[in-house]
């Protein structure tokens, strides 16, 4: 039986992904702050939660993250940047997945295909940025793209069949995006989860280190 580890399992996308995987007959281990006390912004919390797990996992999916933290909305202009809001974004959306990635080599199998995926966002693409704004969130997502790209290079040296990617799920109707749903077409978490699983199903080791959207189209860095 395949095994999957989902971090952020209590969130909209994370919980839908767990349900979809269970529907496929996958043995799912789900971790979250609300259910398990996992705080990806705290190194000791990540190490305690992941250090006690027995792999290997065929899929590790990092679905943690937030658009607003402590009430700080995405900036409309660089004049609105604050130190705290930017550091909070980096701690949760970039450093958190990086701390999880540290455990990937131990938790992924060496002798067969496996996927390590992190939720990113199209606004993290530097090449696709035409509107500006959302500086802290954009920068944190651009950072996690670089972290995963770099981790993929290292992981490929020991795990030849591993696939390490960032994924853009589209605009998903969750509490995470509730205030912004009128601006873009959105999909239900269940549809987003199935879309992401379909994309991951089609990935090969040649795709490692890259950034894909919910339809499997590559997004520029």
N, C-alpha and C positions, 0 to 999 in steps of 0.2 A: 504494500500500500504506500502511495506517495505521502510525503509529509510536507506541511507548509507551516511557516512561522509568520504571523501577521502582527506588526506593531502598530498601535493606534487602532486596535480592534473594536473599540467602542464607538468610534466616529462613524459618520455617515458612509463613507466609502469603505473604511476598514470593516465595519460590521457586514456590509453587503458583500464584500469580497469573501469574508469568512463563510457566509451562508452559501455563496456560489461554489466555493471549494468543497464544502461539506456535501453539497448536492452532487458533486462529481465523485464522491467517495474518497476524498482526500482527508487524511488525519490532520486537523488544524490545531495549532497552538496559538492562541490569541493573547496578546498582552496589551494593557492600556494603563493609563494613569488612574482612571476611575475604578477599575476592577482589581488592578494588581499593584498600584502604587508606582508604576514605571514612569519616571520623569527623564525624558531623553535629554533635557538640558543639564542633568546632573550626572557626571561621570560615574560616581559610585553607584547610582541607581541603575544605570545601564549595565555596568559590570556585574552587579549582583543579580539582575534579572536574566542576563544572557549567559553568565558564567556557570549557572547551574543547569543549563539545558543540555540535553543529549541529542545531538544530531545523528546523522546528517539530515538536513532539510532540502527537499528538491526545490522549494521556493521560499525565499525570505523577502517579505514585502513590507516596506516602511511607509505607512500611511499616516504618520504623525504630521502635524503642522497646523498653522493658523494664519489667517489673513489679518485679523485684528488681535492684538495682545494688550491686555489691560486698557481696553477702550481706545487705543491709538489706531485711528483709521489710516488707510493708505494715503500718503501725501499727494496732493495735487500739484505741488511745486517743490523745488529744492529748498525754497525758503522755509518750508514747514518741517524740515528734517530736525529731529532731536536725537541726542546721543542715546537716551534710554530706549526709544522706540526702535532705533536701528539695531542696537545691541540685542534687544529682545528677539527681533526677527532673525538675526544671525544665530543666536543661541538655539532657537527652536527649529528653524527651517534649514540650517546648514550644519552647525556643529552637532546637533542631535543625530542626524543620519550618519555623520562621520564617525561618531562614537559607536554606532551600531555596526558600521562597516568594519571597524577594527576586529570584530568577532567573526567576520564572514569566512575567513580561511578555515577556521576550526569547525564552523557549523555547516558548511557546504560540502557535498561529496567530491572527492577527487576523480573518481573513475567514471562518472556519468554526467549527463546534462543537468544543469541546475541554473536557477535564475535568482539574482539579487536585484530587486527593483525598488526605486524610490519615487514617490510622487513628487513631481516638479510642477511647473506651470509655464505656459507659453510666454508669459510676460518675463520669464527669466532668460529668454533668448535675447542676446545683445543684437544679433543680426536682424531680428524681427521687430525691434523696438522703433516704432514710428510715431508714437503718441506721447512718450514721456510719462511723467508722473509715477506714483507707486514706487518710489525710489528704494526704500528699505526692503520691501517685499521682493521687488525685482532683483535687487543686489543679492539677497539671501538665496533666491532660487538660482541665480547665475552661479553663485558660489557652490551650491550643492551639485549643480551640473558638473562643475570642474572637479569636485571631490570624487564623484562617482566615475567620471572619465579617468581620473588618475588611478583610482582604486581598481578599475577594470584592467589597466595595464599591468599592475602588480599581480592581481589575482590570476591573470592568464598564464603567468609563469609557473604556477603550481597547480592550477585547476584549468586544464586545457579546454574543458567543455563548459566552463562557467560562462554565464551571460550576465553582465552587470550594466544596467541601464537606468535612465530616468524616464519617467512617463508623464505625459500631460493628459489628464482624464477628461478634458473639456470642462464646461461649466456645469457643475452638478448641484442639484437642488438639495442642499443641506443647510443646517444652521450656520455653517462656515461662510456660505455665500448668500444668505437670505436677503441681505440689504442690497445686493448687486444683481439680483436675478433679472430685473427689468431691462438690463443693458445688453444681455447676450442670450441666445437660445440655451436652454438648459435641459438636462436629462435627469431621470431619477437615479438614485445611488445604485439600484439593482442593475439598471441598464449600463451605467458606467462601469460597474464591476465586471459584467460580462464582456463589455468592449475591451477592457484592459486584459482580461484573461485570453481573449481571442488574439490580441496583439502578442502577448507573451508566448502563446502556443506556436506562433509563426517565427519566433526568433531562433537564430542559430548562433554559435560562438562567433561567427563573422560579424554579428551585430553588436558585440559587446563594446561598452564604452560610448554608446550613442544615445540620442534623445529622440523619443518617438511620441506622437500624439495618439489619441484614443482610436484612430482609424489605421494606425500603423504607418503613418507618413512621418518621415524624419523631419525634425525641426532644426533649423540652423542654430549654432551656438551663439 
